[in-house]
Amino acid sequence: MYYLTHDLIAHITVFQAIMLLIVLTNIYFTRRARRHSLPDKLPRVSILLPVRDEEVTIEACLCSLMGQTYADFEVLVLDDQSSDSTPVILQQMALEDDRLKVLKGSPAPPGIAGKNWACAQLAGQATGELLFFTDADTVHQTNMLAEIVSSMLGEKADMLTGFPRQVVKTWGERLLVPFFTWSSLNFIPLGLAYQLRTSVLSIAVGQMMVFKREAYQAVGGHTTLGTDILDDIVLARRINQSGLRWRVLSIADLIRCRMYRSNREACEGLTKNLFGAFGCRLLPFLFTIAWLIIMTWVPIVVFTLWLAGYAPMVDPPVLISCLGLALLTWVFPLAEIHIPLFLVFLYPIIILAIAWVMLRSMVFSLSGKLRWKNRVLEKPRWKWL
């Protein structure tokens, strides 16, 4: 009981203090990368957009992309066998602006996931020096491309990514969507990650990934990703392991995104991704679930027992510091992506929701039941470590 109410709380407090330090330094690095001016000589940019059944979002996305103030760019959209009115919308918009090129995607060959094949086809048709991959559920400010290109050139980066503003409206979105940004900013120290060639400290966000063409080709591009459904993270890991230069940028003021549009979509989307984000490593995955619950809920339970007079061995200043640090480790990441800050006070519920979806992701992955956009996803190979 002494360890639970005293030593463990002290250990969690130290851990959270380190997390807070990582968050603050990460935000500093992502914002510092924006401090560059656009050079006189501008590279041509190919904006590449794979779409499948995106009739709700595609028009707003393309209007924002076509409205960029940047001088030299093209927009390539590949229709990945949509069954809704997406192709009709695309053709109509292509008639109105000759910078928009619409491609009709071919069925993926055996051994490669649908989105990977779609992105590979887009890259094969691109004419730009920079390849800018984004998603149809994003909306971009008119200065977005100019800001991102100036940052990429100023940072001398081979790959650039960032965390867009996340729009969350349903409770499923509110409880699940913030987790990726929170975990990335809390657990991946960018200052260290930029120096080490390790896959563990590699992140990317598919809603905004920009590559120098030669760097993209050097790591094999999407063609070599096979059935891996986490194309953004895998490509980031390859960039890092190849010794190429990558940077994470603060972009919440430039790009907004609503990843999912219902409770069910949010659950299915995270179910698809979470186990794979750990490389399908079973023991690290289970340890992470356990530690998230312990780190979040033990201080709350101990605080409740202390208030009720059942935990006399508690060190009150340490316990209060522990709870305060927990709140701060959520405040800064949520503020960074413009998530409503009242959700900070729901972080224990967010962790329970994420733990449940993580377990669901593991079970569905191991049993081969993963699906996305009416496609059955291939059962991944898992490892113990």
Secondary structure, 3 states (H helix, E strand, C coil): CHHHHHHHHHHHHHHHHHHHHHHHHHHHHHHHCCCCCCCCCCCCEEEEEEECCCCCCHHHHHHHHHCCCCCCEEEEEEECCCCCCHHHHHHHHHHHCCCEEEEECCCCCCCCCHHHHHHHHHHHHCCCCEEEECCCCEEECCCHHHHHHHHHHHCCCCEEEEECEECCCCHHHHHHCHHHHHHHHHHCCHHHHCCCCCHHHCCCCCCCEEEEHHHHHHCCCHHHHCCCCCHHHHHHHHHHHCCCCEEEEECCCCEEECCCCCHHHHHHHHHHHHHHHCCCEHHHHHHHHHHHHHHHHHHHHHHHHHHCCCCCCCCHHHHHHHHHHHHHHHHHHHHHCCCCHHHHHHHHHHHHHHHHHHHHHHHHHHCCCCEECCEECCCCCCECC
